Amino acid sequence: MKWLLITLGVFLILGCQSTTVIKKQPFPEASLEQMKGCEELIKFTRNEDNTVNLINLQEVVANNYIKYETCAEKNNNWISWYKLQKKNYEDNK
């Protein structure tokens, strides 16, 4: 009888401790810094007679192409990574 009371007491104590509720945290939203777009591209300048210097045009186009491709690649990679992480997080809820 003594062992029965001890066992019952242990079960009551352990049963009361296991009633904690775990709250699942939402997936963090991306910050504005991470979601900002690419920097503005360079605009070419015109001469006094409203024409464009071909050398200047070529430099501006080449620089803008490099800027755009670098930024687009970085943003596309980050966005796809973020979406994948969010999907994995929500699937494991």
LINLINVEN-V513967 format. One record per run of one state. SS is the DSSP state (@ for helix, = for strand, . for the rest). FROM is the first residue (numbers start at 0). TO is the last residue. If there is no record, write none. Layout:
ss=SS from=FROM to=TO
ss=SS from=FROM to=TO
//
This chain:
ss=. from=0 to=0
ss=@ from=1 to=16
ss=. from=17 to=30
ss=@ from=31 to=34
ss=. from=35 to=52
ss=@ from=53 to=90
ss=. from=91 to=92
//
